[in-house]
């Protein structure tokens, strides 16, 4: 059975590695990206409702949707979640190293305070 060229392409082919400013889209689903400086880009999901209605009418909808979802899930597993900021791992490490408040005496159980 021959499939349409759009078969399995409902979702975008990229997650975090996409455009820093613009639109990343599949046939139906995608996201718009707006830069926000150090906070990282803001991403807003979008749906092409006309394409969605076309997909619903297609006889291969169920298998196409399953393939699209499987590809998107695999992509998410490979790329990981979309990170809001490229510095996030560094910032997280710094936050986790420092307690919110110091105990009496100013000493903490962290390695950088061992005498």
Backbone bond lengths (Angstrom), bond angles and torsions (degrees), N, CA, C in turn:
res aa  C-N    CA-C-N  psi(-1)  N-CA   C-N-CA  omega(-1)  CA-C   N-CA-C  phi
1 X - - - 1.458 - - 1.523 109.22 -
2 X 1.285 118.34 128.02 1.453 124.06 179.73 1.525 110.23 -83.93
3 X 1.340 115.94 134.06 1.456 121.13 -179.76 1.526 110.17 -99.97
4 X 1.329 115.62 156.67 1.459 121.46 175.43 1.530 109.17 -68.06
5 X 1.318 118.96 156.16 1.469 121.34 178.91 1.535 113.35 -61.07
6 X 1.324 117.35 -24.03 1.462 120.83 -178.48 1.529 112.67 -85.46
7 X 1.320 118.38 -2.96 1.465 122.77 -175.62 1.534 111.12 -55.23
8 X 1.325 116.50 123.58 1.461 122.25 176.95 1.518 114.76 80.08
9 X 1.339 117.57 17.49 1.468 119.77 -175.64 1.531 113.39 -118.94
10 X 1.328 118.14 26.82 1.465 120.50 -178.54 1.528 112.55 -63.95
11 X 1.338 117.64 -33.75 1.467 122.55 -176.97 1.523 110.02 -103.65
12 X 1.342 117.41 160.48 1.467 120.13 178.94 1.527 111.69 -66.13
13 X 1.313 115.57 156.97 1.463 121.63 179.74 1.517 112.51 -85.25
14 X 1.312 118.46 -0.53 1.458 121.81 -178.88 1.520 110.26 -142.96
15 X 1.328 115.19 154.08 1.472 120.41 175.10 1.512 109.20 -113.12
16 X 1.303 117.10 -92.08 1.457 121.34 -176.37 1.510 114.15 -75.49
17 X 1.317 118.35 -21.64 1.449 120.59 -176.85 1.511 113.44 -87.40
18 X 1.307 116.98 12.40 1.461 120.66 -176.36 1.508 113.30 -80.51
19 X 1.277 115.40 -162.68 1.471 121.71 -177.68 1.524 111.13 -63.37
20 X 1.328 116.32 142.25 1.462 120.65 175.09 1.518 111.06 -84.22
21 X 1.317 116.85 -14.67 1.450 121.59 179.03 1.521 107.34 -152.93
22 X 1.308 117.24 111.86 1.452 120.15 -179.41 1.509 111.58 139.91
23 X 1.313 115.78 -153.13 1.452 121.59 -176.75 1.517 110.54 -120.95
24 X 1.326 116.01 135.67 1.455 123.25 173.33 1.519 104.86 -115.89
25 X 1.330 117.69 124.61 1.458 117.47 -175.14 1.518 112.85 -148.51
26 X 1.328 111.94 153.12 1.443 121.36 167.67 1.519 106.42 -101.15
27 X 1.323 116.41 -164.15 1.460 119.13 -179.00 1.539 111.11 -62.52
28 X 1.335 116.77 -38.15 1.464 121.19 -176.32 1.528 112.60 -115.97
29 X 1.318 117.40 -49.08 1.459 122.40 -172.13 1.523 111.33 -106.69
30 X 1.331 115.48 149.98 1.455 120.32 177.52 1.512 110.43 -171.45
31 X 1.337 115.07 -165.46 1.457 119.69 176.45 1.515 109.92 -150.59
32 X 1.337 114.31 150.11 1.458 122.12 175.17 1.521 107.39 -98.14
33 X 1.324 116.21 142.58 1.457 121.70 -177.56 1.523 109.91 -121.11
34 X 1.334 115.82 129.16 1.468 122.00 177.99 1.527 107.08 -127.02
35 X 1.346 118.30 123.87 1.467 119.73 -179.68 1.529 112.13 -66.15
36 X 1.360 115.25 146.22 1.470 121.10 178.02 1.520 111.15 -135.26
37 X 1.299 119.21 31.04 1.460 121.73 178.78 1.514 111.95 71.42
38 X 1.347 116.57 -137.42 1.460 121.05 -176.91 1.519 113.39 -66.53
39 X 1.306 117.60 -21.70 1.465 120.58 179.27 1.518 111.67 -69.38
40 X 1.312 117.43 -11.70 1.452 120.56 -177.48 1.510 110.52 86.75
41 X 1.311 116.49 164.46 1.459 119.06 -176.28 1.531 112.72 -70.14
42 X 1.308 115.26 147.89 1.469 121.27 173.94 1.525 106.79 -89.50
43 X 1.309 116.26 129.88 1.466 120.88 179.52 1.519 109.35 -116.97
44 X 1.326 115.80 129.84 1.459 122.05 179.26 1.518 108.57 -121.27
45 X 1.344 117.63 126.88 1.464 119.73 -179.66 1.526 111.53 -68.28
46 X 1.327 115.40 152.54 1.462 119.97 174.75 1.523 109.46 -142.12
47 X 1.317 114.80 156.40 1.462 122.66 179.91 1.518 107.91 -132.40
48 X 1.312 116.26 129.59 1.466 121.28 174.38 1.528 106.58 -87.55
49 X 1.321 115.84 98.69 1.468 120.62 -173.45 1.525 112.78 -64.53
50 X 1.320 118.24 -33.50 1.465 120.61 177.82 1.531 110.19 -64.47
51 X 1.328 116.05 -45.45 1.468 119.95 178.22 1.531 110.77 -64.64
52 X 1.339 116.22 -37.22 1.463 119.81 177.95 1.524 110.68 -61.42
53 X 1.321 116.77 -45.19 1.471 120.41 178.24 1.531 110.55 -62.14
54 X 1.334 116.94 -40.11 1.468 120.14 176.65 1.528 110.79 -61.83
55 X 1.331 116.14 -42.61 1.464 120.20 179.65 1.525 111.53 -63.24
56 X 1.327 116.08 -40.91 1.468 119.62 179.82 1.529 112.10 -61.03
57 X 1.324 116.99 -29.49 1.465 121.16 -179.66 1.536 113.24 -81.75
58 X 1.323 116.66 -14.35 1.466 120.91 -175.75 1.529 110.83 -74.38
59 X 1.323 116.83 140.22 1.467 120.89 -179.91 1.530 112.23 -69.78
60 X 1.316 118.37 -19.39 1.469 122.08 -179.90 1.529 112.07 -97.86
61 X 1.335 117.46 14.87 1.463 120.73 -174.27 1.526 113.04 -53.84
62 X 1.325 118.74 -51.07 1.470 121.11 -175.13 1.523 112.00 -58.44
63 X 1.306 117.07 -50.55 1.467 119.05 -178.08 1.525 110.93 -70.62
64 X 1.317 118.09 -34.72 1.464 121.60 177.80 1.524 110.44 -64.50
65 X 1.324 116.06 -44.69 1.463 120.04 179.43 1.527 110.72 -63.33
66 X 1.329 116.69 -41.98 1.463 120.42 178.64 1.526 111.21 -62.88
67 X 1.315 117.47 -43.60 1.459 120.85 178.25 1.528 110.78 -65.05
68 X 1.333 117.13 -44.85 1.466 121.28 178.05 1.523 110.64 -58.41
69 X 1.321 116.83 -45.06 1.467 121.74 -179.63 1.524 111.16 -65.14
70 X 1.321 116.74 -41.94 1.466 120.55 179.26 1.529 110.87 -63.87
71 X 1.328 117.47 -43.10 1.462 121.03 178.29 1.526 110.63 -62.89
72 X 1.335 116.61 -41.76 1.455 121.12 -179.42 1.528 110.96 -66.88
73 X 1.327 117.41 -40.43 1.461 121.74 178.20 1.524 110.46 -64.38
74 X 1.319 117.03 -42.88 1.460 120.75 177.48 1.525 110.34 -63.12
75 X 1.305 117.00 -43.12 1.461 121.48 178.23 1.525 110.77 -60.05
76 X 1.332 117.02 -43.07 1.466 121.12 178.44 1.528 110.82 -63.40
77 X 1.330 117.09 -37.71 1.461 120.45 178.63 1.527 111.35 -68.15
78 X 1.318 117.00 -36.76 1.463 121.45 -178.97 1.523 110.73 -75.90
79 X 1.317 117.33 -50.10 1.466 121.99 -176.65 1.511 113.04 -80.35
80 X 1.317 117.63 -22.10 1.454 121.05 -174.80 1.514 109.60 79.43
81 X 1.335 116.58 178.38 1.463 119.35 -179.02 1.524 110.66 -68.88
82 X 1.306 116.00 158.33 1.456 120.78 176.02 1.528 107.58 -70.22
83 X 1.321 116.19 122.39 1.469 121.30 178.33 1.519 108.85 -92.70
84 X 1.333 117.23 135.59 1.462 119.65 -177.98 1.522 113.64 -70.90
85 X 1.330 117.95 -21.03 1.459 119.75 -174.48 1.526 108.93 -149.39
86 X 1.331 118.35 135.00 1.457 119.36 178.97 1.525 112.99 -64.77
87 X 1.328 117.52 -18.71 1.463 121.45 179.06 1.525 112.14 -89.90
88 X 1.332 118.28 0.15 1.460 121.94 -174.42 1.524 113.25 -53.87
89 X 1.345 121.19 -44.86 1.469 119.13 -179.89 1.532 112.02 -61.29
90 X 1.325 117.78 -37.93 1.467 121.40 179.87 1.521 109.65 -67.87
91 X 1.326 116.83 -45.72 1.466 121.49 179.87 1.523 110.12 -62.94
92 X 1.337 118.07 -42.67 1.463 121.29 179.48 1.518 110.84 -60.58
93 X 1.341 117.55 -43.13 1.464 120.40 179.22 1.523 110.76 -61.81
94 X 1.329 117.41 -41.89 1.455 120.58 -179.63 1.527 110.94 -65.64
95 X 1.316 116.91 -40.61 1.465 120.76 179.74 1.521 110.11 -66.24
96 X 1.331 117.57 -42.23 1.462 120.85 -178.01 1.525 112.25 -70.18
97 X 1.321 117.82 -25.48 1.467 120.95 179.81 1.519 111.78 -75.38
98 X 1.292 118.64 -26.54 1.454 122.16 -174.06 1.524 111.24 -106.59
99 X 1.305 117.24 127.76 1.471 119.31 176.99 1.521 110.73 -71.94
100 X 1.316 116.23 157.36 1.462 121.31 179.27 1.523 111.04 -66.15
101 X 1.328 117.51 -36.34 1.457 121.37 176.23 1.520 108.38 -143.94
102 X 1.297 116.19 151.88 1.460 120.72 -179.58 1.520 110.12 -89.33
103 X 1.333 117.15 143.02 1.465 118.98 174.02 1.530 109.68 -70.57
104 X 1.319 116.43 169.14 1.466 120.50 178.94 1.520 109.80 -53.71
105 X 1.292 116.68 138.54 1.460 121.44 -179.77 1.520 111.93 93.18
106 X 1.321 118.26 -11.43 1.451 121.40 176.19 1.510 115.06 77.29
107 X 1.329 119.50 2.01 1.465 121.47 -179.97 1.527 110.04 -91.58
108 X 1.324 115.53 145.79 1.459 121.04 176.70 1.507 108.94 -125.09
109 X 1.305 118.47 160.74 1.453 121.49 178.91 1.537 113.67 -78.96
110 X 1.319 117.50 9.92 1.460 120.47 -177.04 1.517 110.70 -80.83
111 X 1.324 115.61 152.68 1.457 122.19 -175.30 1.518 113.45 -58.81
112 X 1.318 118.66 -31.84 1.463 119.93 -176.87 1.540 112.61 -74.13
113 X 1.329 117.33 -5.07 1.468 120.23 179.40 1.531 112.72 -113.22
114 X 1.321 116.69 11.22 1.469 119.14 -179.83 1.521 108.56 -78.29
115 X 1.340 115.32 131.15 1.486 120.19 -179.82 1.508 110.86 -77.28
